Amino acid sequence: MTRRLWFGNADAGGPRLEGVMEKVGHGDKDAFAVLYDAVASMVFGIAVKVVRDRSRSEEVAQEVMIDLWRQAARYRPEQGSVMTWVATIAHRRAVDRVRFARASADREHAHAVRERVRPFDEVAEQVEVRLESEQVRRCMRGLTELQRQAVTLAYYRGLTYREVAEVLRAPLPTVKTRMRDGLIRLRDCMGVTT
């Protein structure tokens, strides 16, 4: 069966594209084949112009043709010609594809930036730890004997205030005061701001 692909006005004797759309809207596969032949090249041309990638444009054109099959019943001739309606659908679908590709690329770039890990420099890490340790030792030497002993027992051995007081044989309030004063001096010496 040969198809006549002429879509002029009804006075010229050929089928009107609006009539073909109406048949497609009712599920007529032959009418859809006629519609496809009439609009496929225009749809692909719009997709190529917007997407600028042949393989993606082919995908867009295929999606548009599927949309036309599914949405044919929504076409209203009083709102514009079939070609305008099809061109609008094709353009929107192509723009959506470009936006999706850009958003995807932006997400991938943002993820790559977040995941980028600075190379670990083991030597620099060791030097930093040693410098901090030396600074702590120097600052600890600036504490009184009772402060130094209380801080050492609490932070390096994990003892509670009460246990520190028992080990040092000092009253609990005195140990708490000395530890607080010692920690303040350490903070100031280390240059820690609160």
C-alpha positions in Angstrom: 0.0 0.0 0.0 1.4 3.4 -1.0 0.8 6.4 1.1 0.0 9.8 -0.2 2.1 12.3 1.7 0.3 15.5 0.7 -1.0 17.7 3.4 -2.5 20.7 1.6 -5.8 22.1 2.2 -9.0 20.2 1.8 -9.9 22.0 -1.4 -6.9 20.5 -3.2 -8.2 17.0 -2.7 -5.5 15.6 -0.3 -6.0 14.5 3.3 -5.5 17.2 5.9 -3.0 16.6 8.6 -5.6 17.6 11.2 -7.7 14.7 10.0 -4.7 12.4 10.2 -4.1 13.6 13.8 -7.7 12.8 14.7 -7.3 9.3 13.5 -4.1 8.9 15.4 -5.9 10.1 18.5 -8.2 7.2 18.0 -5.3 4.7 17.8 -5.1 4.3 14.0 -1.7 2.9 13.3 -1.8 3.6 9.6 -2.6 7.2 10.3 0.3 7.4 12.6 2.6 6.0 9.8 1.3 8.9 7.6 1.9 11.4 10.4 5.4 9.9 11.0 6.3 10.3 7.4 5.1 13.9 7.4 6.8 15.2 10.6 9.8 12.9 11.4 12.4 14.9 9.4 11.2 18.2 10.9 11.3 16.7 14.4 14.8 15.4 13.9 15.9 18.7 12.5 14.7 20.6 15.5 16.4 18.1 17.8 19.7 18.4 16.0 19.5 22.2 16.1 18.9 22.3 19.9 20.8 19.2 21.1 23.7 19.4 18.7 24.5 15.7 19.0 23.3 13.3 16.4 22.8 10.2 18.5 21.0 12.2 21.3 18.9 14.0 18.6 17.8 10.6 17.3 16.8 9.6 20.9 14.9 12.9 21.2 13.1 12.4 17.9 12.1 8.9 18.9 10.7 10.2 22.2 8.8 12.9 20.4 7.2 10.4 18.1 6.2 8.3 21.0 4.7 11.5 22.7 2.8 12.2 19.5 1.3 8.7 19.5 0.3 9.0 23.2 -0.9 12.7 23.1 -2.6 12.8 19.7 -6.0 12.9 21.3 -5.0 16.2 23.0 -4.4 18.0 19.8 -6.9 20.8 19.2 -6.9 22.3 15.6 -8.3 25.6 16.9 -5.1 26.2 18.9 -2.8 25.9 15.9 -1.7 23.7 13.1 -0.4 20.1 13.5 3.1 21.2 12.4 3.2 23.9 15.0 2.0 21.6 17.7 4.6 18.9 16.7 7.3 21.5 16.5 6.5 22.8 19.9 6.6 19.3 21.4 9.9 18.6 19.6 11.5 21.8 20.8 10.4 21.3 24.4 11.7 17.7 24.5 15.0 18.8 23.0 15.4 21.7 25.5 14.6 19.3 28.3 17.3 16.9 27.1 19.9 19.7 27.0 18.9 20.9 30.5 19.1 17.4 31.8 22.5 16.9 30.3 23.8 20.1 31.8 22.3 19.4 35.2 23.8 15.9 35.1 27.2 17.3 34.2 27.0 19.9 36.9 26.1 17.2 39.5 29.0 15.1 38.4 31.4 18.0 38.6 30.1 19.0 42.0 30.5 15.4 43.2 34.0 15.2 41.8 35.0 18.4 43.6 33.6 17.2 46.9 35.2 13.8 46.5 38.6 15.2 45.5 40.9 14.3 48.4 44.1 16.1 48.9 47.1 13.8 48.7 48.2 12.6 52.1 51.6 13.8 53.1 52.9 11.4 55.8 56.0 13.4 56.5 54.1 16.6 56.9 51.6 14.8 59.2 54.4 13.5 61.4 56.1 16.9 61.6 52.8 18.5 62.6 52.2 15.9 65.3 55.7 16.4 66.7 55.4 20.1 66.7 52.1 19.9 68.5 53.5 17.4 71.0 56.5 19.7 71.7 54.2 22.6 72.2 52.1 20.6 74.6 55.2 19.6 76.6 56.5 23.2 76.7 53.1 24.5 77.9 52.9 21.7 80.5 56.2 22.8 81.9 54.6 26.2 82.6 52.1 24.7 85.0 52.6 24.3 88.7 53.5 20.8 89.9 49.9 20.1 91.2 48.3 21.4 88.0 50.7 19.3 85.8 50.1 16.1 87.9 46.3 16.6 87.9 46.0 17.3 84.2 48.3 14.4 83.4 46.3 12.0 85.5 43.0 13.2 84.1 43.8 13.5 80.4 46.6 10.9 79.9 45.3 8.2 82.3 41.6 9.0 82.1 41.0 9.4 85.8 38.0 11.2 87.3 38.4 14.3 89.5 37.7 12.1 92.6 40.4 9.5 91.5 42.9 12.3 90.8 42.2 13.7 94.3 42.8 10.2 95.8 46.1 9.6 93.9 47.4 13.1 94.8 46.0 12.9 98.4 44.5 16.3 97.9 41.0 17.7 98.7 38.6 17.3 95.7 37.8 21.0 95.5 41.5 21.9 95.4 42.1 19.3 92.5 39.2 20.7 90.5 40.4 24.3 91.0 44.0 23.4 90.0 42.8 21.4 87.0 40.6 24.3 85.8 43.4 26.8 86.3 45.9 24.5 84.6 43.6 24.0 81.6 43.1 27.7 81.2 46.9 28.2 81.2 47.3 25.4 78.7 44.7 26.9 76.4 46.3 30.3 76.6 49.8 28.9 76.0 48.6 26.8 73.0 46.8 29.8 71.5 43.4 28.2 71.5 40.6 30.6 71.1 37.1 29.8 72.4 
